[in-house]
Amino acid sequence: MDPLSRSVLICGLPPMIDDTHALSLLTPFGIVKDVQRKAAGIIVARFLYEEDALAAVENLNDGEVFGEVITAEIAKKEVDLPPTHEYTQSAVWNSKP
């Protein structure tokens, strides 16, 4: 079984969603092995079973969380974004060309 087929990419989450909120959003669909925040409003959740991931996508895609429309899909590949703080180390106008 491909681990990506059990991973769900969720985008468009409001900024107030933390890991506890994400777990409470996902656990009705099955056992969640882990949740990773990839960037603001984007998480990847890995389920124990593929059918649970599919159920989450089916029920969450184009759904609404705290007034924001979210999208959910089976992850197509692993995405390793740097932590958000790496983008804000210094102002753009302070960088040398």
C-alpha positions as CSV (number, residue, x, y, z in Angstrom):
1,M,0.0,0.0,0.0
2,D,1.4,3.4,-1.1
3,P,1.7,5.7,1.9
4,L,0.7,8.7,-0.3
5,S,-2.7,7.0,-0.9
6,R,-3.3,7.4,2.8
7,S,-2.2,11.1,2.9
8,V,-4.7,13.9,2.5
9,L,-3.7,17.4,1.5
10,I,-6.0,20.1,2.9
11,C,-5.7,23.7,1.7
12,G,-7.5,26.9,2.6
13,L,-7.8,26.4,6.3
14,P,-8.2,29.5,8.4
15,P,-5.2,30.7,10.4
16,M,-6.8,29.9,13.8
17,I,-6.8,26.1,13.0
18,D,-4.1,24.4,15.1
19,D,-3.2,20.7,15.4
20,T,-6.0,20.1,17.9
21,H,-8.6,21.6,15.5
22,A,-7.2,19.6,12.6
23,L,-7.4,16.3,14.5
24,S,-11.0,17.0,15.6
25,L,-11.8,17.8,11.9
26,L,-10.2,14.5,10.7
27,T,-10.9,11.9,13.3
28,P,-14.5,11.3,12.3
29,F,-13.2,9.7,9.1
30,G,-10.7,7.2,10.7
31,I,-7.5,6.9,12.6
32,V,-5.1,9.7,11.9
33,K,-1.4,8.7,12.2
34,D,0.0,12.2,12.0
35,V,-0.7,15.8,10.9
36,Q,1.9,18.0,9.4
37,R,1.5,21.8,8.9
38,K,3.2,22.6,5.5
39,A,2.4,26.3,5.4
40,A,-0.2,28.7,6.6
41,G,-3.6,27.1,5.9
42,I,-2.1,23.9,4.5
43,I,-1.9,20.6,6.2
44,V,-1.1,17.0,5.2
45,A,-2.8,14.3,7.3
46,R,-1.8,10.7,7.1
47,F,-4.5,8.1,7.9
48,L,-3.9,4.5,8.9
49,Y,-6.2,3.2,6.1
50,E,-6.6,4.3,2.5
51,E,-10.4,4.1,2.7
52,D,-10.4,6.5,5.6
53,A,-8.4,9.0,3.6
54,L,-10.8,8.7,0.7
55,A,-13.8,9.3,3.1
56,A,-12.1,12.4,4.4
57,V,-11.5,13.8,0.9
58,E,-15.1,13.0,-0.2
59,N,-16.5,14.7,2.9
60,L,-14.2,17.7,3.3
61,N,-13.5,18.8,-0.3
62,D,-15.3,22.1,-1.0
63,G,-16.4,22.1,2.6
64,E,-16.4,25.1,5.0
65,V,-14.4,25.6,8.2
66,F,-14.9,28.7,10.2
67,G,-16.3,30.5,7.1
68,E,-13.5,29.5,4.8
69,V,-14.0,27.0,1.9
70,I,-11.4,24.3,2.0
71,T,-10.1,21.8,-0.6
72,A,-9.1,18.3,0.2
73,E,-7.4,15.7,-2.1
74,I,-5.2,12.7,-1.9
75,A,-1.6,13.9,-1.8
76,K,0.1,13.3,-5.1
77,K,3.7,13.7,-3.9
78,E,5.6,14.6,-0.7
79,V,6.0,18.4,-0.5
80,D,8.7,19.6,1.8
81,L,8.3,23.3,2.3
82,P,10.7,25.2,4.5
83,P,9.3,26.4,7.8
84,T,7.4,29.7,7.4
85,H,10.0,31.6,9.4
86,E,12.6,31.1,6.7
87,Y,10.6,33.4,4.5
88,T,10.6,36.2,7.0
89,Q,14.2,36.3,8.1
90,S,14.8,39.8,6.7
91,A,13.0,42.4,4.6
92,V,13.3,42.1,0.8
93,W,14.6,45.6,0.5
94,N,17.5,44.7,2.8
95,S,18.7,41.9,0.5
96,K,21.6,42.5,-1.9
97,P,21.0,41.7,-5.6
